[in-house]
């Protein structure tokens, strides 16, 4: 009987050890992630609350201190921060020239630096269904939680985007749209909210700088 009991205990201990190893192994698995263009997403994703504030590095050589272009970016970030009621976004103007050497948007995610810049990307990067985008937000998120882990905003240097509204695309309107994507919002159709900053298109000289009540509701619901 004693021998049988000892064999039983040894077998039980082995089973417990295997179970613990299995649990530990599952817990150590890396989360599945996907890198996408926000323009291709039909669902909203979000940053974890512990990620805030989001420090976005902006090319200081392109957006110089005191310029209208820098003021446009600042106002766009301010409006999203005001809507959320806390400082979700901080624009950090600095030298980010090392990242400009990247020609593949997926490369940006590996440096853990959120950026806004005009990299030397071909027009093909901004084309979808024969339509060229003014800018693009690319982010990486976890498939199990929809939590955003990394994001970058790219302006299309092949199009005229500036604060000179007449005949050109309005910089502030474009950037407030991309910051909405950066925060996790998908597009809003015009029939749903015509004046929303998150509608998928804009024409030269058109201004969409102010968040609508719908924009504010959607971003607050995302981070409620």
Protein Blocks (a to p, Z undefined) as FASTA:
>chain_A
ZZmmmmmmmmmmmmmmmmmmmmmmmmmpccddddddfklpcbdcdddfklpccdddddfk
lmcghiaklmmmmmmmmmmmmmnopafbccddddfklmmmpcbfklmmmnopacdddddb
dfklmggehiacfbdcdddddfklopafbdcddddfkbccdfblghpacfklmmmmmmmm
mnopacddfklommlckbcbdcehiacfbccfklmmmmmmmmZZ
